Amino acid sequence: MSSVSDLLTPADLEHYEHRGYLHLEGFVGLDTVSELKQAAQQFVELSRSMEESGRLLDLEPNHTSDEPRIRRLNSPVDNHETFRDFALEGAAAQLACAILKGPVRYHHSKLNFKWSDGGEEVKWHQDIQFWPHTDFSPLTIGVYLDDVDESMGPMGVMPGSHIGPLYDLYLDSGEWGGAMSSTDVENIDFDDMVWLTGPAGSVTVHNCCMIHGSVPNDSPNPRPLLLQTYSRADSYPIAHIGANGVTGQLSGTVIGGKSDQCVVVDGREIIGAPDWSRAGAPTIFGSQQESV
């Protein structure tokens, strides 16, 4: 990849803006895919010693040491250098910068395995309710680590839904459900759904407001999909709502430039202090003394 500007055509960028998604078959080279698969397999082997889900791995109920069945590897970027390099420096990072046309802020990552012979569905939902930001620039870049056909529960996206209504993902009981209600789903014309299949290395990109999901994997093969989320560098996750704040140690890393630490609230521009979340904040006395 020679430069960020070479990754996408003007037609690709227009498609993302108006349709809310991209489908790039074979975008990631097979050597890189092989490295990502080897890293993923290390966690499959680790899961053999586990009997229940933990903070790192979410296991299906029928998981065993002889027949491991992982639903999700949480925060692969924080747990393996191969995933970290790919998301913060490699193809995914470069693609995010190309789509968002400048520096980006990494938010979180996950690897959904969707195991063979009934790997669980992901019900229809939008992402932004899980981790609201100060704008709607966040997008998620997915990479299929194996060939994926229609029998394997590929991701489905509803083109154009990113500019439509934002749905309530709570249950009638008031508890968080993480999915659209049956009444809202009934109003979706599934004839318009686009199912994103493709060979290993194919990439899916969807905006945070896109209606998307997937059906169970009825094939004899798992369908690992590596996902990483980014926003523009001037977009900030809103603390104390959803997953914001528990997205991993590297969440907030700025890629492809720097953050101006600027946010606009009620039309007023705030030029904020540096990000002290990792190093700790200085006292006002120390800062003012050093600036004299």
Backbone as CSV, one residue per row, in Angstrom:
resi,resn,N_x,N_y,N_z,CA_x,CA_y,CA_z,C_x,C_y,C_z
1,MET,0.843,-1.179,0.000,0.000,0.000,0.000,0.888,1.243,0.000
2,SER,0.856,1.971,-1.106,1.785,3.070,-1.262,1.427,4.272,-0.408
3,SER,0.159,4.616,-0.320,-0.244,5.745,0.508,-1.713,5.602,0.842
4,VAL,-2.123,6.334,1.881,-3.522,6.278,2.300,-4.443,6.697,1.174
5,SER,-4.051,7.710,0.409,-4.922,8.238,-0.645,-5.135,7.255,-1.782
6,ASP,-4.266,6.247,-1.891,-4.394,5.268,-2.968,-5.319,4.103,-2.616
7,LEU,-5.766,4.030,-1.369,-6.512,2.852,-0.934,-7.917,2.797,-1.508
8,LEU,-8.539,3.943,-1.738,-9.927,4.002,-2.170,-10.080,4.956,-3.342
9,THR,-11.060,4.684,-4.163,-11.374,5.578,-5.276,-12.402,6.613,-4.819
10,PRO,-12.554,7.704,-5.576,-13.637,8.650,-5.250,-15.000,7.974,-5.216
11,ALA,-15.195,6.968,-6.070,-16.474,6.241,-6.073,-16.667,5.466,-4.778
12,ASP,-15.578,4.899,-4.233,-15.664,4.195,-2.952,-16.100,5.156,-1.844
13,LEU,-15.479,6.325,-1.807,-15.797,7.300,-0.765,-17.225,7.799,-0.890
14,GLU,-17.678,7.999,-2.119,-19.056,8.430,-2.323,-20.030,7.342,-1.903
15,HIS,-19.693,6.086,-2.204,-20.536,4.964,-1.816,-20.664,4.905,-0.296
16,TYR,-19.548,5.064,0.406,-19.609,5.029,1.872,-20.465,6.171,2.404
17,GLU,-20.298,7.360,1.857,-21.049,8.514,2.349,-22.548,8.333,2.178
18,HIS,-22.957,7.819,1.025,-24.388,7.747,0.729,-25.024,6.426,1.140
19,ARG,-24.253,5.343,1.119,-24.809,4.030,1.433,-24.446,3.559,2.838
20,GLY,-23.380,4.130,3.408,-23.047,3.837,4.795,-22.177,2.615,5.013
21,TYR,-21.703,1.999,3.941,-20.871,0.812,4.099,-19.957,0.652,2.895
22,LEU,-18.949,-0.188,3.043,-18.096,-0.611,1.946,-17.889,-2.119,2.043
23,HIS,-17.669,-2.729,0.908,-17.422,-4.167,0.823,-16.240,-4.348,-0.114
24,LEU,-15.064,-4.636,0.444,-13.819,-4.680,-0.315,-13.290,-6.113,-0.324
25,GLU,-13.569,-6.838,-1.382,-13.181,-8.247,-1.439,-11.663,-8.382,-1.580
26,GLY,-11.089,-9.270,-0.762,-9.663,-9.558,-0.845,-8.766,-8.364,-0.565
27,PHE,-9.223,-7.419,0.229,-8.473,-6.181,0.463,-7.188,-6.429,1.249
28,VAL,-7.235,-7.308,2.224,-6.069,-7.600,3.064,-5.314,-8.779,2.468
29,GLY,-4.002,-8.627,2.334,-3.176,-9.669,1.734,-3.208,-10.968,2.514
30,LEU,-3.024,-12.078,1.821,-3.135,-13.388,2.459,-2.035,-13.642,3.484
31,ASP,-0.862,-13.040,3.290,0.192,-13.199,4.297,-0.237,-12.567,5.624
32,THR,-0.850,-11.393,5.523,-1.346,-10.730,6.738,-2.478,-11.527,7.361
33,VAL,-3.383,-12.033,6.523,-4.482,-12.857,7.026,-3.939,-14.076,7.763
34,SER,-2.912,-14.697,7.209,-2.313,-15.872,7.847,-1.754,-15.520,9.219
35,GLU,-1.106,-14.379,9.341,-0.576,-13.949,10.634,-1.702,-13.713,11.639
36,LEU,-2.785,-13.101,11.182,-3.924,-12.848,12.062,-4.573,-14.162,12.499
37,LYS,-4.662,-15.123,11.595,-5.246,-16.415,11.940,-4.375,-17.167,12.952
38,GLN,-3.057,-17.079,12.786,-2.169,-17.735,13.741,-2.330,-17.129,15.127
39,ALA,-2.465,-15.813,15.167,-2.678,-15.155,16.463,-4.008,-15.592,17.071
40,ALA,-5.053,-15.665,16.244,-6.366,-16.086,16.729,-6.321,-17.513,17.272
41,GLN,-5.567,-18.384,16.622,-5.504,-19.779,17.040,-4.883,-19.918,18.428
42,GLN,-3.999,-19.004,18.790,-3.416,-19.051,20.131,-4.491,-18.908,21.209
43,PHE,-5.511,-18.111,20.931,-6.582,-17.927,21.906,-7.555,-19.109,21.895
44,VAL,-7.686,-19.767,20.735,-8.480,-20.997,20.688,-7.834,-22.043,21.592
45,GLU,-6.518,-22.166,21.499,-5.819,-23.139,22.346,-5.930,-22.754,23.818
46,LEU,-5.834,-21.469,24.109,-5.988,-21.011,25.490,-7.363,-21.360,26.040
47,SER,-8.376,-21.288,25.194,-9.746,-21.537,25.648,-9.965,-22.974,26.108
48,ARG,-9.111,-23.885,25.666,-9.276,-25.298,26.039,-9.147,-25.499,27.551
49,SER,-8.453,-24.603,28.200,-8.272,-24.725,29.654,-9.354,-23.978,30.429
50,MET,-10.312,-23.390,29.719,-11.358,-22.592,30.366,-12.680,-23.347,30.375
51,GLU,-13.432,-23.182,31.446,-14.745,-23.807,31.555,-15.877,-22.804,31.456
52,GLU,-15.569,-21.522,31.606,-16.594,-20.490,31.507,-15.976,-19.205,30.971
53,SER,-16.837,-18.315,30.537,-16.374,-17.051,29.968,-15.658,-16.204,31.013
54,GLY,-14.748,-15.371,30.541,-14.042,-14.422,31.392,-13.926,-13.095,30.676
55,ARG,-13.102,-12.211,31.191,-12.955,-10.890,30.589,-12.302,-10.973,29.221
56,LEU,-11.466,-11.978,28.988,-10.760,-12.106,27.717,-11.583,-12.815,26.655
57,LEU,-12.162,-13.959,27.009,-12.880,-14.791,26.040,-14.323,-15.004,26.480
58,ASP,-15.234,-14.848,25.539,-16.650,-15.160,25.738,-16.910,-16.486,25.051
59,LEU,-17.334,-17.492,25.830,-17.495,-18.857,25.314,-18.962,-19.202,25.123
60,GLU,-19.234,-20.034,24.125,-20.584,-20.564,23.967,-20.884,-21.537,25.102
61,PRO,-22.167,-21.750,25.445,-22.521,-22.637,26.561,-22.009,-24.070,26.400
62,ASN,-21.898,-24.537,25.158,-21.466,-25.927,24.942,-19.971,-26.032,24.638
63,HIS,-19.211,-25.042,25.026,-17.753,-25.070,24.867,-17.140,-26.172,25.736
64,THR,-16.201,-26.932,25.177,-15.430,-27.920,25.936,-13.973,-27.826,25.514
65,SER,-13.103,-28.462,26.275,-11.680,-28.455,25.926,-11.431,-29.213,24.620
66,ASP,-12.204,-30.276,24.383,-12.019,-31.064,23.159,-12.650,-30.384,21.946
67,GLU,-13.738,-29.669,22.182,-14.423,-28.974,21.097,-14.653,-27.518,21.512
68,PRO,-13.600,-26.703,21.407,-13.731,-25.303,21.832,-14.698,-24.540,20.937
69,ARG,-15.503,-23.695,21.568,-16.451,-22.867,20.837,-16.432,-21.473,21.470
70,ILE,-15.726,-20.568,20.808,-15.564,-19.205,21.314,-16.534,-18.289,20.573
71,ARG,-17.234,-17.468,21.330,-18.057,-16.438,20.705,-17.215,-15.225,20.341
72,ARG,-16.401,-14.782,21.309,-15.664,-13.536,21.072,-14.360,-13.502,21.857
73,LEU,-13.318,-13.000,21.202,-12.095,-12.565,21.858,-12.230,-11.067,22.072
74,ASN,-12.213,-10.638,23.327,-12.358,-9.229,23.646,-11.022,-8.499,23.524
75,SER,-11.058,-7.328,22.936,-9.898,-6.432,22.835,-8.630,-7.130,22.355
76,PRO,-8.660,-7.762,21.181,-7.434,-8.399,20.676,-6.260,-7.437,20.545
77,VAL,-6.534,-6.165,20.266,-5.454,-5.183,20.127,-4.636,-5.071,21.410
78,ASP,-5.283,-5.204,22.559,-4.588,-5.103,23.842,-3.962,-6.423,24.275
79,ASN,-4.197,-7.484,23.513,-3.776,-8.800,23.984,-2.849,-9.562,23.043
80,HIS,-2.516,-8.966,21.890,-1.575,-9.631,20.983,-0.998,-8.601,20.027
81,GLU,0.327,-8.634,19.860,0.988,-7.618,19.041,0.587,-7.692,17.567
82,THR,0.237,-8.857,17.061,-0.181,-8.959,15.664,-1.458,-8.167,15.425
83,PHE,-2.426,-8.312,16.314,-3.658,-7.537,16.198,-3.390,-6.050,16.427
84,ARG,-2.491,-5.762,17.357,-2.165,-4.365,17.661,-1.532,-3.682,16.442
85,ASP,-0.570,-4.340,15.818,0.086,-3.752,14.651,-0.903,-3.542,13.509
86,PHE,-1.784,-4.502,13.309,-2.746,-4.422,12.208,-3.705,-3.255,12.407
87,ALA,-4.191,-3.077,13.644,-5.220,-2.065,13.901,-4.651,-0.665,14.072
88,LEU,-3.438,-0.544,14.573,-2.890,0.770,14.870,-1.893,1.269,13.824
89,GLU,-1.381,0.355,12.991,-0.410,0.768,11.976,-0.690,0.183,10.591
90,GLY,-1.336,-0.967,10.544,-1.479,-1.705,9.303,-2.665,-1.297,8.454
91,ALA,-3.176,-2.280,7.702,-4.201,-2.014,6.699,-5.467,-1.403,7.278
92,ALA,-5.897,-1.876,8.443,-7.129,-1.342,9.031,-6.958,0.127,9.397
93,ALA,-5.822,0.467,10.016,-5.565,1.861,10.394,-5.503,2.758,9.173
94,GLN,-4.828,2.302,8.129,-4.692,3.097,6.912,-6.044,3.299,6.231
95,LEU,-6.847,2.249,6.233,-8.167,2.352,5.608,-9.051,3.336,6.365
96,ALA,-9.002,3.288,7.691,-9.799,4.223,8.492,-9.407,5.665,8.174
97,CYS,-8.111,5.928,8.085,-7.649,7.282,7.760,-8.120,7.708,6.375
98,ALA,-8.142,6.768,5.431,-8.576,7.092,4.078,-10.060,7.436,4.033
99,ILE,-10.882,6.670,4.744,-12.330,6.900,4.716,-12.682,8.195,5.437
100,LEU,-12.050,8.432,6.581,-12.378,9.598,7.391,-11.527,10.817,7.029
101,LYS,-10.638,10.639,6.056,-9.906,11.745,5.418,-9.052,12.530,6.401
102,GLY,-8.317,11.802,7.226,-7.422,12.467,8.156,-7.098,11.586,9.331
103,PRO,-6.478,12.149,10.363,-6.161,11.355,11.552,-7.420,10.757,12.164
104,VAL,-7.271,9.576,12.750,-8.407,8.896,13.373,-8.061,8.534,14.810
105,ARG,-9.112,8.283,15.573,-8.978,7.875,16.973,-9.469,6.425,17.077
106,TYR,-8.572,5.527,17.480,-8.947,4.129,17.686,-9.819,4.014,18.929
107,HIS,-10.895,3.224,18.838,-11.808,3.071,19.971,-11.730,1.688,20.608
108,HIS,-11.971,0.613,19.838,-11.901,-0.717,20.426,-11.811,-1.766,19.332
109,SER,-11.568,-3.008,19.751,-11.493,-4.129,18.809,-12.126,-5.364,19.427
110,LYS,-12.487,-6.300,18.557,-13.011,-7.596,19.004,-12.896,-8.583,17.849
111,LEU,-12.880,-9.858,18.171,-12.853,-10.915,17.166,-14.035,-11.832,17.430
112,ASN,-15.032,-11.765,16.550,-16.215,-12.623,16.646,-15.972,-13.894,15.841
113,PHE,-15.971,-15.041,16.524,-15.635,-16.298,15.857,-16.823,-16.899,15.098
114,LYS,-18.032,-16.721,15.595,-19.232,-17.353,15.005,-18.913,-18.791,14.584
115,TRP,-18.893,-19.658,15.587,-18.420,-21.028,15.386,-19.337,-21.805,14.430
116,SER,-18.817,-22.921,13.946,-19.538,-23.749,12.974,-20.772,-24.405,13.586
117,ASP,-21.651,-24.903,12.703,-22.827,-25.685,13.100,-23.668,-24.994,14.165
118,GLY,-24.073,-23.775,13.864,-24.989,-23.077,14.751,-24.405,-21.909,15.497
119,GLY,-23.218,-21.430,15.092,-22.632,-20.242,15.712,-23.662,-19.128,15.785
120,GLU,-23.743,-18.466,16.914,-24.905,-17.645,17.234,-25.079,-16.430,16.317
121,GLU,-26.351,-16.077,16.131,-26.689,-14.884,15.366,-26.290,-13.635,16.139
122,VAL,-26.177,-12.534,15.396,-26.077,-11.201,15.995,-27.328,-10.459,15.553
123,LYS,-28.213,-10.177,16.480,-29.499,-9.585,16.138,-29.326,-8.172,15.594
124,TRP,-30.344,-7.704,14.891,-30.276,-6.419,14.213,-30.129,-5.281,15.220
125,HIS,-29.165,-4.423,14.947,-28.855,-3.341,15.877,-28.072,-2.244,15.167
126,GLN,-27.833,-1.160,15.866,-26.899,-0.120,15.470,-25.836,-0.024,16.562
127,ASP,-24.650,0.438,16.212,-23.540,0.434,17.163,-23.488,1.649,18.078
128,ILE,-23.907,2.797,17.589,-23.641,4.038,18.304,-24.291,4.058,19.688
129,GLN,-25.386,3.324,19.877,-26.026,3.288,21.197,-25.150,2.581,22.237
130,PHE,-24.268,1.701,21.784,-23.391,0.968,22.697,-22.260,1.851,23.221
131,TRP,-21.836,2.813,22.409,-20.715,3.686,22.795,-20.851,5.049,22.111
132,PRO,-21.781,5.887,22.587,-22.010,7.189,21.957,-20.749,8.063,21.911
133,HIS,-20.638,8.812,20.810,-19.557,9.763,20.605,-20.134,11.166,20.418
134,THR,-19.237,12.111,20.275,-19.670,13.492,20.074,-20.074,13.779,18.631
135,ASP,-19.951,12.789,17.749,-20.476,12.907,16.393,-20.778,11.503,15.871
136,PHE,-21.129,11.414,14.603,-21.482,10.113,14.021,-20.421,9.624,13.042
137,SER,-19.181,10.043,13.252,-18.102,9.584,12.377,-17.624,8.163,12.668
138,PRO,-17.831,7.577,13.870,-17.265,6.258,14.117,-17.700,5.219,13.089
139,LEU,-16.751,4.383,12.720,-17.005,3.295,11.781,-16.258,2.063,12.258
140,THR,-16.723,0.927,11.812,-16.079,-0.339,12.178,-15.602,-1.038,10.920
141,ILE,-14.345,-1.461,10.952,-13.720,-2.174,9.846,-13.581,-3.640,10.240
142,GLY,-14.199,-4.520,9.472,-14.128,-5.952,9.727,-13.289,-6.655,8.672
143,VAL,-12.596,-7.704,9.080,-11.792,-8.501,8.157,-12.153,-9.963,8.341
144,TYR,-12.603,-10.602,7.265,-12.875,-12.035,7.312,-11.546,-12.793,7.269
145,LEU,-11.323,-13.658,8.248,-10.089,-14.426,8.312,-10.183,-15.737,7.548
146,ASP,-11.379,-16.100,7.092,-11.589,-17.269,6.232,-12.564,-16.890,5.133
147,ASP,-12.617,-17.720,4.099,-13.624,-17.520,3.058,-15.010,-17.593,3.692
148,VAL,-15.908,-16.710,3.266,-17.245,-16.654,3.849,-18.285,-16.670,2.734
149,ASP,-19.207,-17.650,2.820,-20.317,-17.684,1.877,-21.630,-17.463,2.626
150,GLU,-22.733,-17.524,1.925,-24.024,-17.166,2.516,-24.474,-18.130,3.601
151,SER,-23.942,-19.351,3.625,-24.347,-20.323,4.649,-23.665,-20.092,5.988
152,MET,-22.693,-19.171,6.030,-21.842,-19.023,7.213,-22.252,-17.850,8.104
153,GLY,-23.410,-17.268,7.849,-23.849,-16.152,8.669,-23.037,-14.894,8.448
154,PRO,-22.871,-14.467,7.168,-22.108,-13.241,6.920,-22.819,-12.025,7.482
155,MET,-22.085,-10.927,7.625,-22.703,-9.696,8.076,-23.683,-9.193,7.018
156,GLY,-24.834,-8.726,7.507,-25.810,-8.087,6.635,-25.955,-6.628,7.012
157,VAL,-26.006,-5.743,6.014,-26.156,-4.311,6.268,-27.344,-3.777,5.483
158,MET,-27.995,-2.759,6.036,-29.125,-2.113,5.390,-28.648,-0.794,4.784
159,PRO,-28.391,-0.766,3.478,-27.841,0.440,2.852,-28.686,1.679,3.131
160,GLY,-28.017,2.765,3.468,-28.692,4.035,3.696,-29.277,4.215,5.073
161,SER,-29.317,3.147,5.877,-29.945,3.255,7.198,-29.126,4.105,8.168
162,HIS,-27.891,4.425,7.805,-27.044,5.230,8.693,-27.536,6.673,8.803
163,ILE,-28.398,7.089,7.889,-28.940,8.446,7.972,-30.406,8.422,8.413
164,GLY,-30.872,7.273,8.864,-32.248,7.129,9.324,-32.357,7.262,10.822
165,PRO,-33.461,6.785,11.389,-33.681,6.902,12.835,-32.703,6.063,13.645
166,LEU,-32.445,6.508,14.866,-31.663,5.736,15.823,-32.632,5.037,16.758
167,TYR,-32.522,3.722,16.849,-33.532,2.918,17.534,-33.212,2.720,19.013
168,ASP,-34.261,2.515,19.784,-34.169,2.190,21.203,-33.829,0.704,21.322
169,LEU,-32.689,0.394,21.913,-32.243,-0.996,22.023,-32.522,-1.596,23.393
170,TYR,-33.396,-0.934,24.168,-33.808,-1.480,25.459,-35.002,-2.423,25.282
171,LEU,-35.119,-3.381,26.198,-36.269,-4.276,26.222,-37.475,-3.556,26.814
172,ASP,-38.647,-4.116,26.621,-39.863,-3.533,27.217,-39.770,-3.480,28.732
173,SER,-38.973,-4.373,29.324,-38.807,-4.414,30.776,-37.973,-3.252,31.303
174,GLY,-37.305,-2.549,30.365,-36.420,-1.469,30.764,-34.969,-1.887,30.854
175,GLU,-34.700,-3.183,30.704,-33.324,-3.658,30.721,-32.701,-3.507,29.340
176,TRP,-31.387,-3.398,29.336,-30.671,-3.285,28.068,-30.773,-4.589,27.294
177,GLY,-31.183,-4.504,26.022,-31.303,-5.697,25.195,-30.266,-5.777,24.098
178,GLY,-29.768,-4.622,23.645,-28.719,-4.604,22.633,-29.184,-4.933,21.237
179,ALA,-30.501,-4.949,21.014,-31.032,-5.264,19.690,-32.328,-4.498,19.467
180,MET,-32.667,-4.324,18.211,-33.917,-3.658,17.864,-35.109,-4.523,18.269
181,SER,-36.207,-3.887,18.593,-37.401,-4.630,18.979,-37.991,-5.352,17.767
182,SER,-38.794,-6.376,18.042,-39.433,-7.121,16.949,-40.327,-6.209,16.120
183,THR,-40.952,-5.241,16.773,-41.816,-4.306,16.039,-41.002,-3.475,15.056
184,ASP,-39.850,-2.980,15.491,-38.998,-2.204,14.582,-38.442,-3.073,13.466
185,VAL,-38.068,-4.309,13.796,-37.512,-5.212,12.786,-38.552,-5.527,11.714
186,GLU,-39.818,-5.633,12.118,-40.885,-5.934,11.158,-41.011,-4.865,10.082
187,ASN,-40.532,-3.670,10.382,-40.631,-2.575,9.423,-39.430,-2.495,8.480
188,ILE,-38.492,-3.428,8.630,-37.331,-3.467,7.740,-37.648,-4.317,6.518
189,ASP,-37.338,-3.813,5.344,-37.506,-4.572,4.112,-36.227,-5.371,3.871
190,PHE,-36.243,-6.640,4.231,-35.032,-7.442,4.120,-34.630,-7.720,2.677
191,ASP,-35.481,-7.374,1.729,-35.085,-7.492,0.330,-33.969,-6.507,-0.003
192,ASP,-33.855,-5.456,0.801,-32.811,-4.450,0.571,-31.511,-4.778,1.301
193,MET,-31.523,-5.787,2.171,-30.333,-6.142,2.942,-29.227,-6.631,2.005
194,VAL,-27.997,-6.195,2.272,-26.833,-6.648,1.505,-26.002,-7.559,2.403
195,TRP,-25.763,-8.769,1.937,-25.004,-9.745,2.715,-23.560,-9.729,2.224
196,LEU,-22.641,-9.453,3.129,-21.247,-9.213,2.772,-20.445,-10.505,2.899
197,THR,-20.313,-11.205,1.808,-19.540,-12.446,1.753,-18.172,-12.141,1.123
198,GLY,-17.386,-13.174,0.882,-16.132,-12.956,0.174,-15.018,-13.851,0.655
199,PRO,-13.924,-13.884,-0.097,-12.767,-14.703,0.286,-12.052,-14.127,1.492
200,ALA,-11.205,-14.937,2.096,-10.403,-14.480,3.229,-9.682,-13.193,2.859
201,GLY,-9.657,-12.245,3.795,-9.047,-10.952,3.534,-10.030,-9.899,3.071
202,SER,-11.282,-10.311,2.837,-12.302,-9.339,2.452,-12.631,-8.452,3.644
203,VAL,-12.946,-7.196,3.348,-13.171,-6.199,4.384,-14.593,-5.668,4.318
204,THR,-15.186,-5.521,5.472,-16.477,-4.839,5.608,-16.250,-3.546,6.378
205,VAL,-16.929,-2.504,5.974,-16.880,-1.232,6.692,-18.315,-0.764,6.875
206,HIS,-18.690,-0.400,8.089,-20.038,0.134,8.279,-20.014,1.287,9.282
207,ASN,-20.825,2.281,9.002,-20.969,3.439,9.871,-21.656,3.037,11.170
208,CYS,-21.408,3.781,12.226,-21.927,3.451,13.545,-23.449,3.487,13.635
209,CYS,-24.106,4.146,12.690,-25.575,4.226,12.712,-26.234,3.211,11.772
210,MET,-25.441,2.400,11.104,-25.949,1.417,10.155,-26.703,0.286,10.860
211,ILE,-27.882,-0.056,10.372,-28.564,-1.266,10.841,-27.833,-2.467,10.263
212,HIS,-27.413,-3.384,11.133,-26.673,-4.547,10.656,-26.846,-5.697,11.640
213,GLY,-26.437,-6.875,11.217,-26.540,-8.072,12.040,-26.146,-9.277,11.220
214,SER,-26.391,-10.459,11.746,-26.083,-11.679,11.008,-26.905,-12.832,11.556
215,VAL,-27.134,-13.817,10.712,-27.899,-15.005,11.103,-26.923,-16.076,11.589
216,PRO,-27.415,-17.171,12.203,-26.510,-18.224,12.676,-25.671,-18.819,11.543
217,ASN,-24.537,-19.364,11.926,-23.644,-20.027,10.983,-24.025,-21.505,10.911
218,ASP,-24.642,-21.909,9.833,-25.107,-23.294,9.685,-24.115,-24.169,8.933
219,SER,-22.953,-23.613,8.619,-21.954,-24.371,7.867,-21.072,-25.182,8.827
220,PRO,-20.249,-26.085,8.298,-19.332,-26.844,9.156,-18.053,-26.081,9.490
221,ASN,-17.955,-24.812,9.075,-16.732,-24.037,9.276,-17.009,-22.782,10.105
222,PRO,-16.085,-22.393,10.975,-16.261,-21.140,11.727,-16.138,-19.939,10.804
223,ARG,-16.640,-18.799,11.269,-16.598,-17.572,10.461,-15.969,-16.442,11.275
224,PRO,-14.651,-16.486,11.510,-14.011,-15.442,12.313,-13.996,-14.099,11.592
225,LEU,-14.476,-13.075,12.282,-14.512,-11.714,11.739,-13.824,-10.794,12.748
226,LEU,-12.681,-10.260,12.361,-11.916,-9.342,13.207,-12.435,-7.930,12.992
227,LEU,-12.810,-7.259,14.076,-13.440,-5.941,13.992,-12.638,-4.916,14.787
228,GLN,-12.492,-3.726,14.204,-11.848,-2.621,14.902,-12.581,-1.329,14.554
229,THR,-12.786,-0.494,15.573,-13.603,0.708,15.438,-12.746,1.963,15.592
230,TYR,-13.030,2.939,14.740,-12.316,4.210,14.738,-13.319,5.350,14.575
231,SER,-12.902,6.555,14.980,-13.655,7.766,14.685,-12.670,8.805,14.171
232,ARG,-13.190,9.945,13.725,-12.288,11.050,13.437,-11.540,11.431,14.718
233,ALA,-10.376,12.029,14.565,-9.589,12.387,15.747,-10.281,13.434,16.598
234,ASP,-11.163,14.236,15.996,-11.877,15.257,16.775,-13.227,14.765,17.275
235,SER,-13.416,13.442,17.271,-14.613,12.821,17.830,-14.222,12.138,19.131
236,TYR,-15.062,12.289,20.165,-14.709,11.781,21.480,-15.816,10.887,22.038
237,PRO,-15.446,9.725,22.589,-16.456,8.890,23.257,-16.988,9.581,24.500
238,ILE,-18.268,9.457,24.731,-18.906,10.094,25.878,-18.837,9.125,27.067
239,ALA,-18.156,9.556,28.118,-17.930,8.686,29.271,-19.232,8.359,29.984
240,HIS,-19.239,7.206,30.646,-20.336,6.768,31.511,-21.589,6.379,30.728
241,ILE,-21.448,6.150,29.433,-22.546,5.591,28.644,-22.015,4.355,27.933
242,GLY,-22.644,3.219,28.178,-22.288,1.996,27.479,-20.873,1.538,27.742
243,ALA,-20.204,1.095,26.658,-18.876,0.501,26.780,-17.758,1.517,26.866
244,ASN,-18.061,2.803,26.688,-17.008,3.811,26.767,-16.330,3.760,28.137
245,GLY,-15.012,3.689,28.122,-14.258,3.593,29.368,-13.812,2.185,29.701
246,VAL,-14.382,1.175,29.017,-13.966,-0.213,29.258,-13.577,-0.870,27.935
247,THR,-13.007,-0.081,27.049,-12.713,-0.552,25.695,-11.262,-0.953,25.503
248,GLY,-10.455,-0.934,26.552,-9.067,-1.373,26.445,-8.085,-0.241,26.697
249,GLN,-6.883,-0.614,27.062,-5.876,0.364,27.435,-5.473,1.260,26.272
250,LEU,-5.523,0.759,25.062,-5.071,1.538,23.914,-6.193,2.351,23.276
251,SER,-7.391,2.236,23.821,-8.505,3.039,23.312,-8.166,4.516,23.435
252,GLY,-8.420,5.263,22.380,-8.091,6.682,22.354,-6.826,6.997,21.593
253,THR,-6.082,5.968,21.199,-4.860,6.193,20.426,-5.181,6.916,19.126
254,VAL,-4.441,7.982,18.837,-4.642,8.748,17.605,-3.666,8.234,16.551
255,ILE,-4.185,7.972,15.363,-3.428,7.365,14.268,-3.392,8.327,13.085
256,GLY,-2.237,8.459,12.461,-2.129,9.244,11.240,-2.031,10.739,11.458
257,GLY,-1.681,11.171,12.641,-1.585,12.598,12.937,-1.722,12.825,14.417
258,LYS,-2.295,13.942,14.795,-2.484,14.242,16.210,-3.872,14.822,16.430
259,SER,-4.274,14.836,17.680,-5.556,15.409,18.057,-5.362,16.866,18.443
260,ASP,-6.260,17.726,17.979,-6.220,19.133,18.366,-6.882,19.378,19.713
261,GLN,-7.435,18.307,20.314,-8.090,18.411,21.627,-9.153,19.510,21.623
262,CYS,-9.919,19.544,20.545,-10.913,20.601,20.374,-12.289,19.981,20.187
263,VAL,-13.274,20.511,20.885,-14.640,20.035,20.743,-15.569,21.240,20.767
264,VAL,-16.646,21.155,20.003,-17.619,22.245,19.938,-18.881,21.814,20.668
265,VAL,-19.304,22.598,21.659,-20.505,22.322,22.439,-21.395,23.560,22.387
266,ASP,-22.638,23.382,21.956,-23.581,24.501,21.842,-22.986,25.664,21.049
267,GLY,-22.237,25.302,19.995,-21.669,26.325,19.138,-20.424,27.003,19.669
268,ARG,-19.948,26.591,20.834,-18.768,27.206,21.440,-17.600,26.223,21.377
269,GLU,-16.487,26.681,20.868,-15.305,25.849,20.711,-14.511,25.785,22.004
270,ILE,-14.225,24.552,22.427,-13.398,24.336,23.607,-12.072,23.741,23.143
271,ILE,-10.988,24.461,23.368,-9.661,23.916,23.086,-9.162,23.309,24.388
272,GLY,-9.285,21.994,24.481,-9.060,21.307,25.742,-7.601,21.016,26.048
273,ALA,-7.369,20.579,27.262,-6.032,20.187,27.708,-5.614,18.887,27.019
274,PRO,-4.325,18.538,27.106,-3.877,17.250,26.552,-4.601,16.074,27.207
275,ASP,-4.477,14.911,26.598,-5.060,13.688,27.160,-4.136,13.167,28.257
276,TRP,-4.600,13.245,29.491,-3.806,12.798,30.625,-4.271,11.442,31.158
277,SER,-5.088,10.718,30.391,-5.708,9.493,30.906,-4.680,8.405,31.223
278,ARG,-3.536,8.411,30.563,-2.538,7.379,30.823,-1.431,7.863,31.763
279,ALA,-0.953,9.093,31.542,0.191,9.578,32.314,-0.216,10.208,33.639
280,GLY,-1.490,10.568,33.772,-1.935,11.252,34.968,-1.884,12.757,34.786
281,ALA,-2.801,13.440,35.425,-2.908,14.883,35.241,-1.973,15.633,36.181
282,PRO,-1.302,16.682,35.686,-0.501,17.525,36.575,-1.410,18.437,37.374
283,THR,-0.895,19.022,38.411,-1.674,20.020,39.133,-1.655,21.327,38.357
284,ILE,-2.615,22.164,38.605,-2.645,23.459,37.952,-1.421,24.290,38.324
285,PHE,-0.891,24.065,39.544,0.278,24.817,39.978,1.511,24.450,39.136
286,GLY,1.662,23.126,38.931,2.810,22.691,38.144,2.742,23.185,36.712
287,SER,1.558,23.104,36.096,1.403,23.540,34.716,1.690,25.030,34.589
288,GLN,1.163,25.821,35.506,1.312,27.272,35.390,2.762,27.684,35.675
289,GLN,3.412,26.983,36.586,4.808,27.310,36.874,5.666,27.053,35.657
290,GLU,5.420,25.917,34.971,6.247,25.545,33.824,6.010,26.465,32.648
291,SER,4.812,27.104,32.581,4.507,27.944,31.433,5.004,29.367,31.587
292,VAL,5.507,29.688,32.782,6.001,31.052,33.028,7.380,31.233,32.411
